[in-house]
Amino acid sequence: MQSLVECVPNFSEGRRPEVIAAIVAAIRSAGGEQVQVLDVSSDADHNRTVVTFVGDPEAVSAAAFAGIARAAELIDLDRHQGEHPRLGATDVVPFVPIRGISLADCVALAVRLGERVGRELGLPVYLYEAAAAIPERSNLADVRKGEYELLKQEIGVNAKRTPDFGPERVGPAGAVIIGARQFLVAYNIYLDTANVAVAEKIARAIRHLSGGLRFVKAKGFLVEGRAQVSMNLTDFTKTPIARVQEMVKREAERYGARVTHSELVGLIPQRALVDAAQWYLQLDNLKPEMVLESRLDAAPVAEPPSSTAFIDQLAAGTATPGGGAAAAFAGGMAAALVAMVARLTINKRKYADVKTRLLSVLERAEALRAVLTAGVAEDSAAFTEVMAAYALPRDTPEQVEAFTAALLIAYRVATEAPLRAARAAAEVAGLALTVAELGNVNALSDAASGAHLARAALIAAAHNVRINARELEDAPEAEGWLAEVDSLQNETEAVVAAVEAAVKARGSGAA
């Protein structure tokens, strides 16, 4: 069964459609075919957008990173105003286990993403909920206390504000809160009054922190001229939606108000709606198998395309998949060979002294294999965005301006995709050297094959970086990216030479 994780990042932008579109495009491009964006929900009053996507854990993590990076470029919190509390341009990034993955796995995913965001993007990162490194950060509201403005004053001064990853300084993109939790239902109820004090009183009565319902977080807001009770239901199986709805209605009556309508932010599990239907309709005999969608979900899931199918697609007379996708595919095979050699070593008594080292290599090789496998679709999706940009009309100055902006965004994504593949391939080559030096001597040819495949993947990816970066001459990052792939290529040549030397030396010794 394929592992499936959900990610629900909240971005501090709900008023500029072009910015939201750019962030979502980055998520889609980085996730490729292994990630599906299910929902994009924006609110102008809150000035906030919630994106919901699901897919393979490593591909989802890559997509989340791309969204965080894009938001950091486009959102300035020094100019941001909105009803909803926020600490960063990407305010909160939770991972939620859906299928074939545990909450503990999601915690590991959150920690790895947090470390990468801190290291590569230079943003302070705080871990929360199940991923919290210290108990005081388990509650999101505690981490976000005082919001971005207070964080600017306290980070680097107050030890309690020391981030889990990243620098002890904050820029206009703020900080990122990353964590893992069970499924949360974001649920708002509107009242027929503009008196926000009523919503605040109701929120105080129903939220658990103030003595209300367990697993309910609530706050009052004024949205579109109406008082709104904004809620997060952290465990709908213990405190069902129907119970919350009824309590809000009763509390509203105390103040002469009534509920006009409700809304969801993001998605909701089918089970939560079935529970509400069962309660309101008094369907005491309702069982999951009586719901049509439950029967359909039990149908076999289609497997992803085989390697033969990919090669057939590569041979077709179409622009995608192309060289960048092929580079990622080769890198994935290289990582798979490294993993194979590690597995052929770790359970052999002869190699007991290197078992711990090779277990670490195996874990990293599998992580890189997932990144590179996701990169196959990611590269194709990125170039598809370039072609879509070229198809935009250019008949008016406004259209030309929009075309130019879209093309730059598309080429940036099309450059970043093979750059990630090049970085991963270079790392795989380093792992190939480790297994060539320490691994099972009977698998030396596989270690060498992995190194050469990684080298080929890097060279192919580097060519794609160079050709796409030409279209970004004015971008300050372009020159750095070109220098980086040159450096990666030179370093990897040396690594592959070292692999050959190790294979020759150990092969002679074994003979």
C-alpha distance (Angstrom), angle and dihedral (degrees) to the residues before:
residue distance angle dihedral
M1 . . .
Q2 3.81 . .
S3 3.81 115.1 .
L4 3.78 113.1 -116.6
V5 3.80 125.7 -166.7
E6 3.79 130.2 178.7
C7 3.79 124.7 -141.6
V8 3.81 122.3 -166.6
P9 3.82 109.5 -175.5
N10 3.82 117.5 -175.6
F11 3.82 114.6 -145.8
S12 3.81 123.5 -161.9
E13 3.79 95.4 -124.9
G14 3.79 128.5 87.3
R15 3.82 103.9 145.8
R16 3.81 107.3 57.9
P17 3.82 110.4 67.5
E18 3.80 93.0 -169.6
V19 3.81 92.1 58.1
I20 3.80 92.6 47.0
A21 3.82 90.1 48.6
A22 3.82 91.5 51.0
I23 3.81 92.2 51.4
V24 3.79 92.9 47.5
A25 3.82 90.5 46.9
A26 3.81 89.6 54.2
I27 3.81 90.5 50.9
R28 3.80 92.7 48.7
S29 3.78 93.5 46.0
A30 3.81 95.3 48.8
G31 3.80 93.3 44.4
G32 3.79 95.1 46.4
E33 3.78 118.1 177.7
Q34 3.80 92.2 -24.8
V35 3.80 92.9 67.3
Q36 3.79 127.7 59.2
V37 3.80 121.4 -162.1
L38 3.79 104.0 -142.2
D39 3.78 103.1 177.8
V40 3.81 143.9 4.5
S41 3.80 113.5 -165.3
S42 3.82 120.6 -178.2
D43 3.79 131.3 -176.4
A44 3.81 120.6 -167.5
D45 3.83 95.3 -161.7
H46 3.78 92.5 50.9
N47 3.82 88.0 37.8
R48 3.77 87.9 -141.5
T49 3.79 139.4 121.0
V50 3.79 127.0 -156.6
V51 3.81 117.0 -157.7
T52 3.80 119.7 -166.1
F53 3.80 120.5 -162.3
V54 3.80 136.0 159.3
G55 3.77 137.0 -166.3
D56 3.78 146.7 98.8
P57 3.84 109.0 -5.8
E58 3.82 97.6 -121.4
A59 3.79 92.9 42.8
V60 3.81 90.4 48.8
S61 3.81 89.5 51.2
A62 3.82 90.6 50.9
A63 3.81 89.8 49.3
A64 3.80 91.8 49.5
F65 3.81 90.7 50.6
A66 3.81 90.9 51.6
G67 3.80 91.1 50.8
I68 3.80 91.9 49.0
A69 3.79 91.6 49.1
R70 3.80 93.1 49.2
A71 3.80 93.3 46.6
A72 3.81 90.3 51.2
E73 3.81 89.0 56.5
L74 3.81 96.6 46.8
I75 3.83 107.5 33.7
D76 3.81 123.4 71.5
L77 3.81 111.6 -168.8
D78 3.79 91.3 -165.3
R79 3.82 85.3 71.5
H80 3.79 98.0 33.5
Q81 3.79 122.0 110.8
G82 3.78 128.4 172.7
E83 3.77 145.0 132.1
H84 3.79 96.2 -105.0
P85 3.83 121.1 82.9
R86 3.81 113.8 -113.5
L87 3.77 140.3 176.6
G88 3.79 100.2 -173.9
A89 3.78 148.6 11.3
T90 3.78 83.5 -99.7
D91 3.76 96.5 35.5
V92 3.78 104.9 -177.3
V93 3.82 134.1 1.9
P94 3.81 115.3 -169.6
F95 3.81 125.2 -177.7
V96 3.81 115.2 -149.2
P97 3.83 125.2 -165.8
I98 3.79 111.8 -124.5
R99 3.81 109.1 161.9
G100 3.80 136.2 -7.7
I101 3.80 92.8 1.5
S102 3.80 133.1 90.0
L103 3.78 131.7 -137.6
A104 3.81 87.1 -111.0
D105 3.82 89.2 56.8
C106 3.80 88.7 51.8
V107 3.81 89.7 51.4
A108 3.82 89.5 54.8
L109 3.80 89.2 48.1
A110 3.82 90.7 51.5
V111 3.80 92.7 48.9
R112 3.81 92.9 50.0
L113 3.80 92.0 48.1
G114 3.81 91.4 46.8
E115 3.79 91.6 52.6
R116 3.81 91.5 48.6
V117 3.81 93.8 47.9
G118 3.79 91.0 49.8
R119 3.80 93.5 46.3
E120 3.80 102.4 40.0
L121 3.82 102.9 28.7
G122 3.81 98.9 32.7
L123 3.82 92.9 -131.8
P124 3.81 124.1 141.5
V125 3.81 109.9 -111.7
Y126 3.81 127.9 -158.4
L127 3.81 121.2 -167.5
Y128 3.81 116.9 -141.8
E129 3.82 144.3 177.5
A130 3.82 112.2 11.2
A131 3.83 90.9 -6.2
A132 3.83 94.5 54.0
A133 3.80 111.0 130.9
I134 3.80 90.9 -157.9
P135 3.84 125.8 34.6
E136 3.81 93.6 -123.3
R137 3.80 89.5 67.6
S138 3.79 98.0 52.5
N139 3.80 92.0 94.4
L140 3.81 113.4 68.4
A141 3.81 93.0 -148.2
D142 3.81 90.6 57.8
V143 3.81 92.2 51.7
R144 3.80 91.5 48.0
K145 3.83 95.7 44.1
G146 3.79 111.4 139.6
E147 3.81 89.7 9.1
Y148 3.80 125.5 -132.4
E149 3.80 94.4 -36.0
L150 3.82 94.5 58.9
L151 3.80 92.1 41.1
K152 3.81 89.6 58.4
Q153 3.79 89.2 57.0
E154 3.80 98.3 43.1
I155 3.80 107.8 36.2
G156 3.78 111.1 103.0
V157 3.82 89.4 14.9
N158 3.80 106.0 56.5
A159 3.82 111.9 55.1
K160 3.80 89.9 -149.0
R161 3.80 87.7 66.2
T162 3.81 95.0 56.4
P163 3.81 105.2 127.6
D164 3.79 123.0 -126.5
F165 3.81 89.4 -128.2
G166 3.78 135.8 8.4
P167 3.80 132.7 30.2
E168 3.79 128.2 -31.3
R169 3.77 90.4 -120.4
V170 3.75 133.8 78.6
G171 3.79 132.5 -143.5
P172 3.81 132.4 -172.0
A173 3.82 90.8 -69.7
G174 3.80 90.0 62.3
A175 3.79 121.0 -158.0
V176 3.80 133.4 -46.6
I177 3.81 124.7 -127.2
I178 3.81 111.2 -152.5
G179 3.77 127.4 -178.9
A180 3.78 151.4 130.0
R181 3.78 129.2 -105.4
Q182 3.76 144.2 151.0
F183 3.80 119.7 -90.6
L184 3.80 113.2 -57.1
V185 3.79 125.8 -160.9
A186 3.82 112.9 -145.1
Y187 3.78 103.7 -155.1
N188 3.81 131.8 171.9
I189 3.81 129.5 -167.6
Y190 3.83 121.7 -161.0
L191 3.81 125.2 -149.4
D192 3.81 131.5 -152.5
T193 3.79 91.9 -114.4
A194 3.78 137.0 78.7
N195 3.80 90.8 -147.1
V196 3.81 102.3 111.9
A197 3.81 89.6 -171.5
V198 3.81 88.1 72.4
A199 3.81 91.0 54.8
E200 3.80 90.2 47.6
K201 3.83 91.6 52.0
I202 3.80 91.8 48.9
A203 3.80 90.9 47.7
R204 3.80 90.1 51.6
A205 3.81 90.4 50.8
I206 3.80 97.0 50.5
R207 3.81 104.1 36.0
H208 3.77 117.8 96.3
L209 3.80 93.9 -132.8
S210 3.81 89.4 65.0
G211 3.79 95.7 43.0
G212 3.81 99.1 -85.1
L213 3.77 132.4 115.0
R214 3.79 119.9 -19.6
F215 3.82 115.6 -111.5
V216 3.82 92.7 19.8
K217 3.80 125.4 118.9
A218 3.79 115.6 -175.5
K219 3.79 142.2 174.5
G220 3.81 134.6 174.2
F221 3.82 122.2 -120.5
L222 3.80 140.1 170.0
V223 3.82 107.2 -123.7
E224 3.81 125.3 173.3
G225 3.79 90.3 -15.7
R226 3.81 94.1 -53.4
A227 3.77 132.8 101.6
Q228 3.80 109.9 -110.3
V229 3.80 130.4 -163.7
S230 3.81 102.6 -150.1
M231 3.80 114.6 -161.6
N232 3.78 143.5 -179.9
L233 3.80 113.8 -157.2
T234 3.79 104.1 -157.3
D235 3.81 97.0 -172.5
F236 3.80 115.0 18.5
T237 3.82 90.5 177.9
K238 3.82 90.2 66.7
T239 3.82 98.8 33.5
P240 3.82 107.2 27.3
I241 3.79 123.6 -151.6
A242 3.80 94.0 -115.4
R243 3.80 90.9 59.8
V244 3.80 91.4 50.6
Q245 3.81 92.3 47.4
E246 3.80 92.6 51.2
M247 3.79 93.5 48.1
V248 3.81 92.2 50.3
K249 3.83 89.7 50.5
R250 3.79 92.2 51.1
E251 3.81 93.6 46.0
A252 3.82 90.7 48.6
E253 3.81 90.4 54.4
R254 3.80 89.2 59.3
Y255 3.81 88.9 65.4
G256 3.80 97.3 40.1
A257 3.80 93.4 -102.5
R258 3.77 133.5 119.4
V259 3.78 137.9 -158.9
T260 3.81 114.3 -97.7
H261 3.80 100.0 -179.5
S262 3.79 145.0 -32.9
E263 3.79 134.4 -132.7
L264 3.78 140.3 -162.1
V265 3.78 123.3 -134.1
G266 3.77 107.1 -149.5
L267 3.78 120.6 -22.3
I268 3.80 137.1 -29.1
P269 3.81 130.0 -152.0
Q270 3.78 114.9 -107.3
R271 3.80 89.2 -125.8
A272 3.82 91.1 63.3
L273 3.81 91.0 56.1
V274 3.79 92.1 44.3
D275 3.82 89.0 53.2
A276 3.81 90.3 51.6
A277 3.82 92.0 47.4
Q278 3.78 91.0 48.3
W279 3.82 91.3 51.9
Y280 3.80 98.2 44.9
L281 3.81 96.4 39.1
Q282 3.82 93.1 40.1
L283 3.80 91.1 -128.6
D284 3.77 95.4 165.3
N285 3.82 93.4 169.2
L286 3.82 95.5 51.2
K287 3.81 111.3 132.2
P288 3.85 128.9 -177.3
E289 3.80 92.3 -114.2
M290 3.82 89.6 59.4
V291 3.83 89.9 66.8
L292 3.81 114.1 89.1
E293 3.82 95.1 -141.0
S294 3.80 90.6 53.9
R295 3.79 89.5 58.0
L296 3.81 91.4 47.4
D297 3.81 91.9 50.0
A298 3.78 88.4 58.9
A299 3.82 90.5 63.3
P300 3.83 117.2 107.0
V301 3.80 115.1 -84.1
A302 3.79 117.0 -126.2
E303 3.79 114.5 -112.3
P304 3.82 119.9 -125.2
P305 3.82 117.1 -97.6
S306 3.80 115.5 -74.8
S307 3.79 124.1 -116.5
T308 3.81 88.4 -104.0
A309 3.80 89.7 56.5
F310 3.81 90.8 51.5
I311 3.80 92.1 50.5
D312 3.80 89.7 49.4
Q313 3.82 89.4 51.6
L314 3.80 89.7 48.6
A315 3.80 90.9 53.8
A316 3.81 93.6 50.2
G317 3.78 120.0 101.4
T318 3.79 94.9 -106.3
A319 3.81 132.4 112.4
T320 3.78 92.1 -120.9
P321 2.94 136.6 86.2
G322 3.80 93.6 33.9
G323 3.78 142.8 149.7
G324 3.80 95.5 -46.5
A325 3.80 92.2 53.4
A326 3.81 90.2 46.2
A327 3.81 89.5 51.8
A328 3.79 91.2 54.3
F329 3.81 90.6 46.0
A330 3.82 91.5 52.7
G331 3.80 89.9 46.9
G332 3.80 89.8 52.3
M333 3.81 90.4 53.1
A334 3.80 89.9 49.1
A335 3.80 91.3 52.6
A336 3.82 89.7 47.5
L337 3.82 90.9 54.5
V338 3.80 91.3 50.0
A339 3.81 89.5 50.3
M340 3.81 90.0 49.0
V341 3.81 93.2 53.2
A342 3.80 90.3 47.3
R343 3.81 91.2 52.0
L344 3.82 91.0 48.2
T345 3.80 88.0 55.6
I346 3.79 110.8 38.9
N347 3.82 97.4 69.4
K348 3.80 96.9 45.0
R349 3.82 116.2 103.4
K350 3.78 89.8 -144.4
Y351 3.82 89.5 65.1
A352 3.82 99.2 39.7
D353 3.80 92.1 121.6
V354 3.82 92.0 61.5
K355 3.81 97.7 39.6
T356 3.81 95.2 103.8
R357 3.79 91.8 48.5
L358 3.81 92.7 48.0
L359 3.81 92.5 47.3
S360 3.80 87.4 58.1
V361 3.81 90.3 48.6
L362 3.80 90.2 49.7
E363 3.80 92.8 52.0
R364 3.79 92.7 49.3
A365 3.82 93.6 43.8
E366 3.80 90.9 54.0
A367 3.80 91.2 48.7
L368 3.81 90.7 51.1
R369 3.80 91.0 45.8
A370 3.81 88.8 57.0
V371 3.81 91.8 48.2
L372 3.80 92.9 48.8
T373 3.80 93.7 43.8
A374 3.79 88.9 52.7
G375 3.80 87.5 47.5
V376 3.81 91.4 66.0
A377 3.80 91.8 68.5
E378 3.80 92.1 31.5
D379 3.80 92.7 61.5
S380 3.81 93.1 47.1
A381 3.81 91.5 48.4
A382 3.81 90.4 49.1
F383 3.80 93.7 53.9
T384 3.80 90.3 44.9
E385 3.82 86.6 59.5
V386 3.82 89.1 53.6
M387 3.79 91.4 53.1
A388 3.80 90.5 46.3
A389 3.81 90.0 53.0
Y390 3.81 91.5 52.1
A391 3.82 88.2 53.7
L392 3.82 92.9 60.3
P393 3.83 117.1 111.0
R394 3.82 118.6 -101.7
D395 3.79 102.8 -173.3
T396 3.82 99.2 116.7
P397 3.82 133.5 38.4
E398 3.81 88.9 -109.7
Q399 3.79 91.4 52.4
V400 3.80 91.3 47.6
E401 3.80 89.6 51.7
A402 3.80 91.4 49.5
F403 3.83 90.7 46.3
T404 3.81 92.2 51.2
A405 3.81 92.5 48.8
A406 3.82 92.8 47.0
L407 3.81 92.1 47.7
L408 3.80 92.5 51.6
I409 3.80 91.1 49.7
A410 3.81 90.9 48.1
Y411 3.81 94.2 48.4
R412 3.80 91.2 46.9
V413 3.81 89.8 55.1
A414 3.81 90.7 43.3
T415 3.81 89.1 54.3
E416 3.78 96.5 44.2
A417 3.83 93.3 52.2
P418 3.84 97.2 62.0
L419 3.81 89.6 36.8
R420 3.81 89.3 61.1
A421 3.81 88.9 48.0
A422 3.81 90.9 50.4
R423 3.81 91.8 51.1
A424 3.79 91.7 48.3
A425 3.82 92.8 46.5
A426 3.81 91.0 51.6
E427 3.79 89.8 52.4
V428 3.81 91.0 48.4
A429 3.81 89.3 54.1
G430 3.80 89.0 55.1
L431 3.81 90.4 51.5
A432 3.81 89.2 49.1
L433 3.79 88.4 57.4
T434 3.80 90.3 53.0
V435 3.82 93.6 52.1
A436 3.82 90.1 43.7
E437 3.80 89.5 55.4
L438 3.81 99.0 38.8
G439 3.80 108.7 15.9
N440 3.77 133.8 97.9
V441 3.79 107.5 -56.2
N442 3.80 89.9 -141.0
A443 3.82 89.3 64.9
L444 3.81 98.4 49.7
S445 3.79 92.5 116.2
D446 3.81 89.4 54.9
A447 3.80 91.0 51.6
A448 3.81 89.8 50.8
S449 3.81 91.5 46.7
G450 3.80 89.6 51.5
A451 3.80 91.4 51.5
H452 3.80 93.8 49.9
L453 3.79 92.5 45.5
A454 3.81 89.2 51.0
R455 3.81 89.4 50.3
A456 3.82 91.2 50.1
A457 3.81 90.5 47.9
L458 3.79 91.5 51.1
I459 3.80 94.1 48.4
A460 3.82 92.0 48.5
A461 3.80 92.1 46.7
A462 3.81 91.1 47.2
H463 3.82 90.8 55.2
N464 3.80 89.1 54.4
V465 3.80 91.8 48.3
R466 3.80 91.1 51.7
I467 3.79 96.6 48.6
N468 3.81 94.4 46.2
A469 3.80 94.4 42.7
R470 3.82 89.0 60.3
E471 3.79 87.1 72.8
L472 3.83 90.0 56.4
E473 3.79 99.1 57.2
D474 3.80 93.0 139.2
A475 3.82 94.4 47.3
P476 3.82 110.7 102.0
E477 3.81 91.3 -142.3
A478 3.81 95.4 56.7
E479 3.80 96.0 77.0
G480 3.79 90.8 47.7
W481 3.80 91.9 49.9
L482 3.80 91.6 51.8
A483 3.78 91.2 49.5
E484 3.80 90.3 47.6
V485 3.82 95.7 54.6
D486 3.82 90.2 47.1
S487 3.80 89.3 52.7
L488 3.81 93.0 45.4
Q489 3.78 90.7 50.6
N490 3.81 93.7 50.4
E491 3.81 92.3 46.5
T492 3.78 92.3 48.4
E493 3.81 92.6 50.6
A494 3.80 87.5 57.8
V495 3.79 91.7 46.5
V496 3.81 93.0 51.5
A497 3.81 90.1 49.3
A498 3.82 87.9 52.8
V499 3.82 89.9 50.3
E500 3.80 90.5 53.0
A501 3.80 90.2 49.9
A502 3.80 92.2 49.0
V503 3.80 92.5 47.8
K504 3.80 91.3 49.3
A505 3.80 93.7 47.1
R506 3.80 96.7 45.6
G507 3.79 92.7 40.0
S508 3.82 90.4 55.0
G509 3.79 90.5 47.2
A510 3.80 92.6 50.5
A511 3.79 91.8 50.6
